[in-house]
């Protein structure tokens, strides 16, 4: 196998404090790999500005003007991290590359692990997924919710490795297959684990942020989790059906018991507090089930509208 042309994609949202240093450090990694004859000297970096409100795009333009190995894409508005990564994957496929690595703009992920990614690619892997060694940099709440998410996804049938991230390498073959998936809310971690191509794993350490603050908050992470669950499993819908049957059966049994008490023992049913509690429990359960079904209906609604995943403003090639 010939040495590959590597593209590195970086989704950016309000990253003016660190993007120049990130690009500088990644070129150190690229030049090191070129000197070792592991990648071609035509390898490049592709930055996606996800509708930043600061000077991120101005910095990207300056980097491009000073080094043509820096390429970029600017969204008209913010479409989200997953859409930015997809845009990057589609962008480098159109420009041309043999493989592509996606990495965060804050460079918390160990950039030197890219060499291990390339080594696995040269062994024949079409997808090389980065696995965090630990979650020391996360808060207790984020660690707990992340663990719950991965366990839930595995129970529901989407076999995603724990501590898996969007730090990964994918081959040109994987990019060609990605082009066949037109869905608007594509969950990349599920897609790359489901597609069936030869996959390898590389462990990496997580560093403190170079500058700025994380753009992921509880709501954005919750939205990502819901998208992952509703995109890759119908098990929750089946659980709703089972739960509805159990509730109906319980109601039927309670009704029979009440009739027996009245006709045989001639006693009136009591326990108003219990009745109120059960009404609240059943009412809450029904609302939860309706909300869950609503998430699936929302997914269908977004797909039926067939709106574009993102809108380009400017592209630098």
MARFIFI-998039 format. One record per residue (C-alpha): residue number from 1; x, z, y. Coordinates in Angstrom, 3 decimals, m for minus. Last residue first. Layout:
{NUM, {X, Z, Y}}
...
REM end
This chain:
{317, {m9.417, m1.160, 25.204}}
{316, {m11.109, 0.832, 27.967}}
{315, {m14.882, 1.109, 27.741}}
{314, {m17.276, 1.963, 30.577}}
{313, {m20.932, 3.073, 30.601}}
{312, {m21.976, 3.039, 26.974}}
{311, {m25.379, 4.298, 25.858}}
{310, {m25.749, 6.454, 22.738}}
{309, {m27.576, 6.592, 19.409}}
{308, {m29.816, 3.719, 20.454}}
{307, {m33.589, 4.282, 20.245}}
{306, {m35.276, 3.417, 16.962}}
{305, {m38.585, 5.088, 17.915}}
{304, {m39.262, 5.405, 14.178}}
{303, {m36.010, 7.349, 13.646}}
{302, {m36.795, 9.927, 16.317}}
{301, {m40.342, 10.464, 15.008}}
{300, {m39.115, 10.758, 11.398}}
{299, {m36.689, 13.508, 12.415}}
{298, {m39.434, 15.187, 14.453}}
{297, {m41.764, 15.123, 11.441}}
{296, {m39.026, 16.866, 9.455}}
{295, {m38.616, 19.525, 12.138}}
{294, {m42.408, 19.872, 12.378}}
{293, {m42.581, 20.678, 8.671}}
{292, {m40.292, 23.609, 9.381}}
{291, {m42.385, 24.675, 12.365}}
{290, {m45.560, 24.481, 10.288}}
{289, {m43.917, 26.594, 7.593}}
{288, {m42.884, 29.206, 10.155}}
{287, {m46.396, 29.242, 11.624}}
{286, {m47.862, 29.747, 8.146}}
{285, {m45.443, 32.566, 7.386}}
{284, {m46.297, 34.284, 10.668}}
{283, {m50.010, 34.083, 9.898}}
{282, {m49.468, 35.367, 6.357}}
{281, {m47.406, 38.325, 7.569}}
{280, {m49.749, 39.065, 10.492}}
{279, {m52.841, 38.883, 8.287}}
{278, {m51.154, 41.058, 5.665}}
{277, {m50.351, 43.695, 8.281}}
{276, {m53.905, 43.611, 9.669}}
{275, {m55.418, 43.943, 6.197}}
{274, {m53.078, 46.798, 5.304}}
{273, {m54.061, 48.624, 8.480}}
{272, {m57.736, 48.065, 7.679}}
{271, {m57.366, 49.692, 4.265}}
{270, {m60.839, 49.912, 2.779}}
{269, {m63.010, 47.803, 0.472}}
{268, {m66.556, 49.067, 0.099}}
{267, {m67.400, 50.818, m3.147}}
{266, {m70.190, 49.929, m5.543}}
{265, {m67.962, 50.511, m8.565}}
{264, {m69.079, 47.412, m10.447}}
{263, {m70.377, 45.004, m7.787}}
{262, {m68.326, 46.016, m4.735}}
{261, {m65.029, 46.839, m6.448}}
{260, {m65.308, 43.701, m8.616}}
{259, {m65.903, 41.527, m5.526}}
{258, {m62.845, 43.000, m3.785}}
{257, {m60.624, 42.406, m6.828}}
{256, {m61.765, 38.798, m7.049}}
{255, {m60.922, 38.266, m3.371}}
{254, {m57.475, 39.854, m3.737}}
{253, {m56.755, 37.571, m6.720}}
{252, {m57.820, 34.475, m4.729}}
{251, {m55.752, 35.528, m1.701}}
{250, {m52.684, 36.036, m3.880}}
{249, {m53.194, 32.610, m5.451}}
{248, {m53.500, 31.000, m2.006}}
{247, {m50.307, 32.735, m0.839}}
{246, {m48.450, 31.657, m3.983}}
{245, {m49.643, 28.048, m3.572}}
{244, {m48.566, 27.979, 0.073}}
{243, {m45.145, 29.356, m0.871}}
{242, {m44.721, 26.637, m3.488}}
{241, {m45.649, 23.916, m0.970}}
{240, {m43.307, 25.396, 1.658}}
{239, {m40.529, 25.578, m0.944}}
{238, {m41.036, 21.875, m1.619}}
{237, {m40.656, 21.131, 2.075}}
{236, {m37.484, 23.251, 2.190}}
{235, {m36.079, 21.252, m0.776}}
{234, {m36.342, 17.955, 1.117}}
{233, {m32.587, 17.879, 1.742}}
{232, {m29.968, 15.848, 3.578}}
{231, {m31.208, 15.097, 7.072}}
{230, {m33.488, 18.143, 7.466}}
{229, {m30.686, 20.573, 6.585}}
{228, {m27.955, 18.869, 8.613}}
{227, {m30.183, 18.416, 11.662}}
{226, {m31.231, 22.059, 11.472}}
{225, {m27.567, 23.132, 11.312}}
{224, {m26.555, 20.912, 14.249}}
{223, {m29.477, 22.234, 16.333}}
{222, {m28.446, 25.806, 15.488}}
{221, {m24.862, 25.038, 16.550}}
{220, {m26.127, 23.616, 19.848}}
{219, {m28.380, 26.639, 20.402}}
{218, {m25.677, 29.211, 19.607}}
{217, {m23.132, 27.626, 21.925}}
{216, {m20.589, 24.866, 21.378}}
{215, {m18.732, 23.721, 24.499}}
{214, {m15.838, 26.108, 23.783}}
{213, {m14.110, 27.312, 26.935}}
{212, {m11.193, 26.045, 28.987}}
{211, {m7.558, 25.805, 27.960}}
{210, {m5.320, 25.395, 24.882}}
{209, {m7.929, 27.044, 22.683}}
{208, {m6.506, 29.556, 20.185}}
{207, {m5.121, 28.005, 16.985}}
{206, {m6.838, 27.144, 13.709}}
{205, {m4.736, 26.680, 10.584}}
{204, {m5.087, 23.725, 8.227}}
{203, {m6.045, 23.005, 4.634}}
{202, {m6.153, 19.386, 3.466}}
{201, {m8.808, 18.039, 1.124}}
{200, {m9.048, 14.734, m0.748}}
{199, {m11.993, 12.397, m1.241}}
{198, {m12.435, 9.193, m3.238}}
{197, {m15.633, 7.591, m1.969}}
{196, {m19.037, 8.922, m3.079}}
{195, {m21.045, 8.688, 0.158}}
{194, {m22.384, 12.226, m0.099}}
{193, {m19.477, 14.260, 1.300}}
{192, {m18.892, 11.801, 4.161}}
{191, {m22.601, 11.704, 4.979}}
{190, {m23.195, 15.458, 4.864}}
{189, {m20.366, 16.239, 7.272}}
{188, {m21.446, 13.291, 9.427}}
{187, {m25.075, 14.295, 9.956}}
{186, {m26.652, 11.031, 11.133}}
{185, {m29.300, 11.608, 13.784}}
{184, {m30.018, 7.976, 14.678}}
{183, {m30.141, 6.470, 11.203}}
{182, {m28.442, 3.058, 10.992}}
{181, {m26.269, 3.735, 7.911}}
{180, {m24.669, 0.407, 6.888}}
{179, {m21.958, 0.761, 9.564}}
{178, {m20.807, 3.951, 7.835}}
{177, {m19.910, 1.812, 4.807}}
{176, {m17.509, m0.289, 6.906}}
{175, {m15.998, 2.883, 8.377}}
{174, {m15.437, 4.247, 4.853}}
{173, {m13.551, 1.069, 3.914}}
{172, {m11.476, 1.306, 7.091}}
{171, {m10.376, 4.741, 5.898}}
{170, {m11.517, 8.168, 7.021}}
{169, {m9.375, 11.099, 8.145}}
{168, {m10.935, 14.448, 8.951}}
{167, {m11.306, 17.228, 11.505}}
{166, {m15.106, 17.352, 11.678}}
{165, {m14.975, 20.678, 9.853}}
{164, {m15.336, 22.196, 6.378}}
{163, {m15.114, 25.979, 6.354}}
{162, {m17.101, 26.067, 3.093}}
{161, {m17.214, 22.743, 1.203}}
{160, {m20.438, 20.759, 1.705}}
{159, {m22.563, 20.090, m1.374}}
{158, {m25.907, 19.164, 0.197}}
{157, {m28.361, 20.334, m2.485}}
{156, {m30.475, 22.953, m0.751}}
{155, {m28.427, 25.809, m2.222}}
{154, {m25.241, 24.128, m0.938}}
{153, {m26.671, 23.756, 2.569}}
{152, {m27.804, 27.391, 2.577}}
{151, {m24.369, 28.635, 1.514}}
{150, {m22.690, 26.532, 4.200}}
{149, {m25.084, 27.736, 6.904}}
{148, {m24.911, 31.403, 5.880}}
{147, {m21.099, 31.324, 6.068}}
{146, {m21.267, 29.718, 9.524}}
{145, {m23.813, 32.315, 10.675}}
{144, {m21.579, 35.168, 9.562}}
{143, {m18.367, 33.777, 11.080}}
{142, {m20.158, 32.961, 14.354}}
{141, {m21.585, 36.494, 14.622}}
{140, {m18.249, 38.138, 13.795}}
{139, {m16.570, 36.070, 16.518}}
{138, {m14.373, 33.156, 15.566}}
{137, {m10.571, 32.852, 15.986}}
{136, {m9.899, 34.496, 12.621}}
{135, {m12.054, 31.921, 10.790}}
{134, {m9.679, 31.179, 7.912}}
{133, {m7.725, 28.410, 6.194}}
{132, {m9.960, 25.780, 7.778}}
{131, {m10.623, 22.763, 5.577}}
{130, {m9.822, 19.256, 6.839}}
{129, {m11.401, 16.400, 4.961}}
{128, {m9.490, 13.336, 3.754}}
{127, {m11.770, 10.382, 3.052}}
{126, {m10.660, 7.056, 1.551}}
{125, {m8.083, 8.746, m0.684}}
{124, {m5.621, 6.384, m2.385}}
{123, {m2.286, 8.240, m2.448}}
{122, {m1.455, 6.708, 0.937}}
{121, {m4.565, 8.421, 2.338}}
{120, {m3.356, 11.766, 0.963}}
{119, {0.000, 11.322, 2.743}}
{118, {m1.785, 10.281, 5.948}}
{117, {m3.883, 13.457, 5.920}}
{116, {m0.752, 15.521, 5.290}}
{115, {0.830, 13.942, 8.386}}
{114, {m2.334, 14.723, 10.361}}
{113, {m1.748, 18.411, 9.533}}
{112, {0.627, 18.473, 12.508}}
{111, {m2.393, 18.462, 14.832}}
{110, {m3.403, 21.961, 13.742}}
{109, {m7.031, 22.263, 14.853}}
{108, {m7.395, 24.177, 18.105}}
{107, {m6.473, 20.962, 19.910}}
{106, {m9.032, 21.560, 22.688}}
{105, {m10.088, 17.909, 22.479}}
{104, {m11.244, 18.228, 18.868}}
{103, {m9.906, 15.893, 16.164}}
{102, {m11.125, 12.750, 14.416}}
{101, {m8.575, 10.807, 12.333}}
{100, {m8.892, 7.074, 11.761}}
{99, {m7.653, 4.677, 9.107}}
{98, {m6.620, 1.031, 8.836}}
{97, {m7.343, 0.176, 12.471}}
{96, {m9.111, m2.475, 14.546}}
{95, {m10.771, m2.563, 17.953}}
{94, {m14.252, m2.833, 16.401}}
{93, {m13.564, m0.120, 13.827}}
{92, {m11.979, 1.961, 16.594}}
{91, {m15.244, 1.875, 18.558}}
{90, {m17.529, 2.568, 15.602}}
{89, {m15.598, 5.699, 14.677}}
{88, {m15.445, 6.791, 18.314}}
{87, {m19.163, 6.199, 18.826}}
{86, {m19.852, 8.248, 15.684}}
{85, {m17.663, 11.061, 17.055}}
{84, {m19.503, 10.957, 20.393}}
{83, {m22.887, 10.984, 18.639}}
{82, {m21.852, 14.100, 16.701}}
{81, {m20.598, 15.851, 19.860}}
{80, {m23.732, 15.361, 21.922}}
{79, {m25.437, 12.604, 23.911}}
{78, {m24.331, 13.556, 27.449}}
{77, {m24.893, 10.796, 29.975}}
{76, {m23.771, 7.226, 30.699}}
{75, {m21.151, 7.574, 27.965}}
{74, {m17.522, 6.694, 28.707}}
{73, {m15.234, 5.084, 26.133}}
{72, {m11.467, 5.233, 25.969}}
{71, {m8.142, 3.772, 24.957}}
{70, {m4.694, 5.345, 25.213}}
{69, {m2.058, 3.150, 23.552}}
{68, {m2.052, 1.190, 26.802}}
{67, {0.042, 3.938, 28.402}}
{66, {0.140, 4.642, 32.162}}
{65, {m3.153, 2.906, 32.956}}
{64, {m4.839, 4.472, 29.927}}
{63, {m3.696, 7.989, 30.888}}
{62, {m4.964, 7.447, 34.427}}
{61, {m8.331, 6.223, 33.116}}
{60, {m8.597, 9.250, 30.786}}
{59, {m7.848, 11.582, 33.715}}
{58, {m10.618, 10.011, 35.781}}
{57, {m12.947, 10.352, 32.776}}
{56, {m12.314, 14.114, 32.443}}
{55, {m12.737, 14.815, 36.156}}
{54, {m15.808, 17.056, 35.773}}
{53, {m19.422, 16.307, 34.837}}
{52, {m18.601, 14.894, 31.401}}
{51, {m21.034, 12.390, 29.876}}
{50, {m19.551, 12.451, 26.372}}
{49, {m16.171, 10.995, 27.336}}
{48, {m14.866, 9.427, 24.122}}
{47, {m11.072, 9.174, 23.825}}
{46, {m9.333, 6.702, 21.503}}
{45, {m5.658, 7.307, 20.676}}
{44, {m3.358, 4.606, 19.254}}
{43, {m1.327, 3.283, 16.345}}
{42, {0.509, 0.014, 17.081}}
{41, {3.821, 1.604, 16.001}}
{40, {2.558, 1.538, 12.428}}
{39, {2.228, 4.733, 10.398}}
{38, {4.387, 6.579, 7.845}}
{37, {7.753, 5.062, 8.817}}
{36, {9.232, 8.510, 9.480}}
{35, {9.903, 7.491, 13.104}}
{34, {6.275, 6.302, 13.340}}
{33, {5.043, 9.683, 12.076}}
{32, {7.111, 11.499, 14.721}}
{31, {5.887, 9.116, 17.414}}
{30, {2.273, 9.856, 16.419}}
{29, {2.811, 13.641, 16.426}}
{28, {4.508, 13.582, 19.853}}
{27, {1.726, 11.237, 20.978}}
{26, {m0.749, 13.916, 19.895}}
{25, {0.993, 16.461, 22.136}}
{24, {0.748, 14.235, 25.222}}
{23, {m2.905, 13.431, 24.477}}
{22, {m3.734, 17.139, 24.214}}
{21, {m1.801, 17.966, 27.379}}
{20, {m3.793, 15.342, 29.310}}
{19, {m7.109, 16.541, 27.790}}
{18, {m6.603, 20.246, 28.532}}
{17, {m8.103, 21.304, 31.846}}
{16, {m10.220, 18.184, 32.390}}
{15, {m12.152, 18.828, 29.157}}
{14, {m15.722, 18.628, 30.471}}
{13, {m17.008, 16.990, 27.283}}
{12, {m14.514, 15.068, 25.176}}
{11, {m14.727, 13.548, 21.696}}
{10, {m11.210, 12.692, 20.454}}
{9, {m10.495, 9.762, 18.152}}
{8, {m7.082, 9.173, 16.582}}
{7, {m6.382, 5.642, 15.346}}
{6, {m3.753, 4.963, 12.706}}
{5, {m2.361, 1.578, 11.707}}
{4, {m1.456, 2.082, 8.084}}
{3, {1.743, 1.776, 6.047}}
{2, {1.316, m0.941, 3.462}}
{1, {0.000, 0.000, 0.000}}
REM end
